[in-house]
Amino acid sequence: MDSKKIEEELIQKLTEGEMHSEEPDEAAVKKLPYPTEIRIQAQIDPVVDETRKFRQMAREVDDRYAKYDSLVNEPSKQEND
């Protein structure tokens, strides 16, 4: 193929169809990598352990967190079975 014919094909391909223009800000956001999330499953819940230590030192005035205790203690009972 001669260079003139190649040039004409290139011009034709570049000018066919509609031009799609993007906003520079939107294009930059699209090029960013997806955020990754790493989750680690822990055997021990530090909040539960700390709460148990506080409850050993002090007594609650009302039973405001009694429902939470039953939710937290049930899985540990199932694990022991």
C-alpha positions in Angstrom: 0.0 0.0 0.0 1.2 3.4 -0.7 1.3 6.1 2.0 -1.4 8.2 0.3 -3.9 5.4 0.5 -3.0 4.6 4.1 -3.3 8.3 5.0 -6.8 8.5 3.4 -8.0 5.4 5.4 -6.7 6.9 8.6 -8.5 10.2 7.9 -11.7 8.3 7.1 -11.5 6.2 10.3 -10.8 9.3 12.4 -13.6 11.3 11.0 -16.3 8.6 10.9 -19.1 8.7 13.6 -19.6 11.1 16.4 -16.8 12.5 18.4 -17.0 11.7 22.1 -15.5 14.3 24.3 -15.1 13.8 28.0 -14.6 16.4 30.7 -11.0 16.2 32.0 -12.1 15.8 35.6 -14.4 12.9 34.7 -11.8 11.2 32.6 -9.3 11.5 35.5 -11.7 9.9 37.9 -12.4 7.0 35.6 -8.6 6.3 35.3 -8.2 6.0 39.1 -7.9 2.4 40.4 -10.8 0.9 42.3 -10.5 1.2 46.0 -9.6 -2.0 47.7 -10.9 -3.2 51.0 -9.1 -5.7 53.2 -11.0 -7.5 55.9 -9.5 -9.6 58.5 -11.7 -12.0 60.5 -10.7 -11.9 64.2 -11.3 -14.6 66.7 -11.5 -12.1 69.6 -13.6 -9.0 69.6 -11.6 -6.3 71.5 -14.7 -4.3 72.3 -16.4 -7.3 74.0 -13.3 -8.1 76.0 -12.9 -4.5 77.2 -16.6 -4.4 78.1 -16.3 -7.6 80.1 -13.3 -6.1 82.0 -15.3 -3.0 82.9 -18.2 -5.0 84.1 -16.0 -7.0 86.4 -14.9 -3.7 88.0 -18.3 -2.0 88.2 -22.0 -2.8 88.3 -24.5 -1.2 85.9 -27.2 0.9 87.4 -29.8 -0.2 84.9 -30.0 -3.2 82.5 -29.6 -1.0 79.5 -27.1 -3.3 77.8 -28.5 -6.6 78.9 -29.9 -7.3 75.4 -26.4 -6.7 74.0 -24.9 -9.2 76.5 -27.3 -11.9 75.4 -26.4 -11.2 71.7 -22.6 -11.3 72.4 -22.8 -14.4 74.7 -24.9 -16.6 72.4 -22.2 -17.1 69.7 -19.6 -18.0 72.4 -22.0 -20.6 73.8 -22.5 -22.1 70.3 -18.8 -22.3 69.7 -18.3 -24.3 73.0 -21.0 -26.9 72.0 
